[in-house]
Amino acid sequence: MRRRVSSEPLIERLDVAAYSVPTEQPESDGTYEWDKTILVVAEASAAGKRGTGYSYAGVPTAALVDDKLAKIVIGRSAMNVPEAFVAMTEAIRNLGRPGVCSMAIAAVDAALWDLKARLLSVPLVTLLGGVRGSIAAYGSGGFTSYTDRQLRKQMEDWASDGFGAMKMKVGREPERDPDRVRVARQAIGWKPRLFVDANGAYSRKQALAMAERFAEFNVSWFEEPVSSDDLEGLRLMRDRAPAGMEIAAGEYGYDLPYFQRMLDAGAVDVLQADATRCSVSDFIRVGALCAARSMRLSAHTAPSLHTHPCCSVPSALNVEYFVDHVRIERMLFDGAIQASGGALRPDLSRPGAGIELKRADAEGYKVFAKTSGAD
């Protein structure tokens, strides 16, 4: 039975919609190709306030929010986000936690944290407990579909904008990767950090060989050199990669046991997590797991969602400023957080996460929409 406090506002309504936004050109990484991105937006309402959360997922994620999660959260206290989070995870037991279910929960969970902060008229970072005023961002793109000219231009732009680190994709054509990395390094000079992300495209021995080649260009971060499910392979890379090259993975974690297994295996130097997949609630807990091991946590993509939590998590290192998500968030959210001097700063003049859906601008991309609860 739910325990309610009469003075607490109750969640009255939950809206969910999915928006399909085409990319400006076809894009690819080491293992995947895409020409659109689907943004799932959840909005929770209570006492005249509305909280916004989102995930980069698919239409089935939005449908699950409507079919399964709305009835779980409506009627609960808007001030008790952990209660709603636990109830949602229990409700999807027979559907399976990883994947669609976790992304649906993540969108609603983010909306509930935003709603609570708005009800209290404070920025989300204040509600969570801020430990810093800003978090470092690194430019992320460098798709394998880019020409060398496009890659060079993007890297030069990031360097000019003050980013101290930037990341490119590798792995689709391994024989070309050293030359592409050379192009990127020449574009930014020797001082900024250069990251590469293979998205699990290489075999173990191939990844080791590529790490040696990348070290010639002072690559200091090798993300998913092998599949993130290959914990032994990641540990091999961590043990044998050139000195100064960090191994990073974890973006496909949907629940705490996933991250615990990766940490127990000693698989990474930097653990990644994505609050659009594991939720804001568990992102904060992952930060505690990292702190317990004196390890750093990196936020995967979705900069407008991650800035406030990362400024409240002591172990947070940086946020991925992913070009697709930066573009979509600027298009569809008022208050989308933009990098300045290679850092992201919460807007303390706005309550919650500080974002509002631009409904008129988003309408043309809408592919799904449902409302549950009060009108």
N, C-alpha and C positions, 0 to 999 in steps of 0.2 A: 504493500500500500504506500502511495506517495504521501510524504509528510509535508504539508504546506504551511507556510506562515502567512497569515491573513494580510499582512502589510506588504508582502512581496508581489510585484506584478507578475502575472501569468502570461505565458506565450499564447497568443491568440490566433496567430496566422503564420503560415509558411508558404512562401511563393518559391517556385523553382522554374528556371528556364535554361535552355541551351542555345548557344549562338555559334554558328559555323562561319569562321572567318578565313577566307582564302589567303594563302601566302602571296607575296608579291611575285614570286617565281617558284618553280619546283625546288624543293630542298631535300638534302639527304645527309646522313652521317655514315658511319661504318657499316651499319646493319639495317637501316630503315630509310624509306623515302616517303615524303608527304607533300601535299599541296594545299592543306587546310589545317586549321586548329579549332577544336571545339571547346568553348568555355562554358562551364556549367555554373550558374549563379543561383545561390540560395539566399532568400531574404526572410528573416524572422522578425515578427512584430509583437510589441507589447507596450501598453501604456502610451500609445501615441508615438513610439519610437520604432525605427526599423534598422536592423543590423544586416550587414552584407557579408557574405562569404562566397568563395568560389573554388573551383577545381578545374584543371585542364584534363578533360576526360572524354566522355562520349554521351550520346543521347540516352543509352541504357542507364547511365549513372543518374541523370535527371529523372528518368522514369522511376528508378528505385527510391529516390527521395520522396516522390509523390506517393508511390504505392505502399512503401514500407515505413519510412521514417517520420513522415508528417504526423501521423497519428500517435507516434511515440513521444514526440516533443510537445505537441500542442496540449496546453493545460498544465504544463510543468512550470515551476518557478523560473523566471528569466534570470534570476540572480544565482542560480545553482547550476552552472554549466557542467561540472563533473557528473552530477546526477543524470543529466540528459545524455552525456557521452557514454556512460556505462550502460544506460538503458538501450541506446542505439546499438552498441556492440553486442549486447545480449539478444536483441531482436533479430539479428542477422546470423545467428549461430548456424542454422541449417543451410544458409546460402553460401557460407564461406567468407572469411574475413578479408583475405588479400584481394586486390583488384577493384572491381566495380563497387563492391560494398564499402570498402575503406574510403574510396574517393567520394562516395555519396555522404558518408559520415563526416568526412573532412570538410566538405562544403558547408554542411549544416553547423558543424562545430565552430567553424570560423565565423559564421553568421551570429551564433549565440554569444561568442566572446565579444564581437563587435557590438551587439545589442546591449549586453551588460554594461560595457564601457559608456555607451551612449546614454543609458538610463542614469548612470552616475555622473554624466557630463565630464568625463575625463578621457584623455587619449588612451588607447589600448596599452601602450608601453607603461603608462602610469599604473593602470590596473594590474598589469602583470608584474610590475616592479622593475623599473629601469636600472641598468648597471652602466650604460654608456649612452652618449648622445647621438652616436652615429655608428654605422657598421660599414666596413670596407666592401666594395663591389668590384667584381671583375667582369670585363666585357666578354661576352660569350656568343659565338656564332661560327664563323670560319667553316661553313658547310663544305662537304666534299663535292657538292654540285657547283661551287664557285670556281670561276676561272682564277688564275693567278692574279690577274689585275683586280678582280673583285676582292679577293682575299687581302691583297696589299692595301687597297683603299680602306677596307673596314678596319684593319689593324692600325693604319696611320690615323684614322679618325679617333679611335679609342685613345691612342697615345696623346693626341692633341687635346682630348677632353680631360686628361689628367688621370686616366686609369693606370694604376701601378701594376696591373696584371690583366692578361687577356687569354682567351682559350679558343682553340680551333679543333675541328673534327678531323680524325684520321681513320684509316682502316679499310676504306672501300677499295682503294687501289694501293696496296702496300708498297709496290715498287715506286710509286710517285711520292709517298709520304715524306721521305727525307728532303726532297726538293721543295715540297710545299712548306715544310717547317722552315727551311732556309729562307724562303720568300717572306714568311711572317717575321722571322727574326730580323731580317734586313730592313723591314718596314718600320719596326718599332725601336731599333737600336738595341744595345746590349743591356741597358739598365732595367727596363720593365720585366716582370716575370712572364714567362711564356708557358702556358698549359696546353696539353693535348688530351683529347678524349676519344678513345677508340670504340666506345659503346660495346665492348666485349667482342670486337671483330677478330682479334688475333688469337692464335693458339699460344700455349705457354712459352715454348721455345722461340716462336716468332716474336712474341712480345718482348722477351729478354733481348733478342737481337735488335729490335727496334729501339728499345730503351737506350742501348749503347749508341745507336746512331743519333737519337734525339739529344743525348747528352752533349754532343758536339755543338749543339746550338743552345746550350744552357737551358734546356727544358727542365723545369723544376716541379712539375705536377703531371703525373700520368694517371688519367682517370679511366677506370674500367679497361685496363689493358687486356684482360680476359673477361669472360662472363662473370657478372657479379654473383652468380650461383656457384662459381668455382672458387670456393674459399681456399682450397689448397693452392690453386694457381695464383691467387692474389697474394697469399703468404709467400710463395716462391718469389714473386715479383718484389714484394716488400724486402725480403732478405737479400736479394741479389741485384736489385736495380742500382745504378750508379749513385754514389754518395750525393746527397742534396736533392735527389728526385723523390718526391712524395707520391705514394700510391693512394688514390682516393676512390671510394665506391660507397654505395648505400642508398642511392636515389630511389631504388625500387623497393624500399622497405615500407611495409604497410602496417606493421605492428611491432611492439617492443621486443618480442622474442627474436624477430629477424635481426634487429640491431645487436641484441645480446649475443647471438650466434656469431655475427661478424666480428665483434670485439673479442669474444672468447677464442676465436681462431687466430687472432693477431693478424688479420687480413689486410688492414689498412693503416696508413699513417694519419689520414684525415677521414673522418666518417661523414658521409653526406646524408641528409634527410630532406624530405619534401613534405611540407605541411599540407599541400593539396592532395597528398596520398595518405600520410600517416596521421594527419590532423594537427592543429595547433596544440591541442591538449597533449598528444604524445610527442610532438616535436620538443616541447619543454622537458619532458621526461627523458628523451634521448640526450638532451643537453646535460642532464644530471648523470646519465650513464657515462658520457664522455668525461665529465669533470672527475668522476670517481677513478678514471684511468689516466688522468692528466693528458687527455687527448682533445683535439679541437674538432668542432662541428661546423660543417659548411652547409648552407641552405641551397637547395637545388631549385633554380628558376623562380618564377612568380614573385618578382621583387616587391610589389605593393602589398603582398600578403606576408612576406617574411620580414620586412624591415622592423616592425614593432616587436615581434617575438625575439628576433636576433639581438635587439638592443636590450632585452631583458634576460638573456641566457649568457652567463659568464663565459661558457666554453665556446661560444659562437665566434667563428673566424671571419667569415665573409658570406656574401650573397651573390649568386650567379645572376648577372644582368643579361639575361638571354634575349636576343634580339626579337624573336617572335613574340614573346610575352610582353616585352617592353612596348612594342608596337600596339598589341591588342589592348593592353591596359590603358595606354594613352587614348586610344580610339573610344573605348567603351566605359571608362571610369573617370568621373570628375575627381580630382584629388590624387590621381595616380602618382606614385612617388618616382621622382626622376633623380638620377645620379648627378652629383655635383662634385667635381674634383676627385672622382673615383670613390665616392662614399654616398651612402643613403642615409637620410635623416628623417625621422618621424616628424610630421607636421603637428606640433604641440598646440596649435591654434584650433585644431579640428578634433571633435570627440571620436572615440573608437579608432578604427584603422584609417579613418579619414577619407574613405572613398564612397562615392555614390554612383550608381549605374546611370549612364546617360541613355535614358529610355528611348528617346527619339532616334539617337544615333545607332542604338543597338537593334532597333526594330527590323531593319532590313536583313539582319543576319540570323534572326530568330528561327529555330527549327523545332522548338518544343517549349511549351509553357503550361503550367498547372498551378492552381491555388488551392490551399486547404485551410479550413478554419473560418473565422469571422470575415465578413465582407468589409 
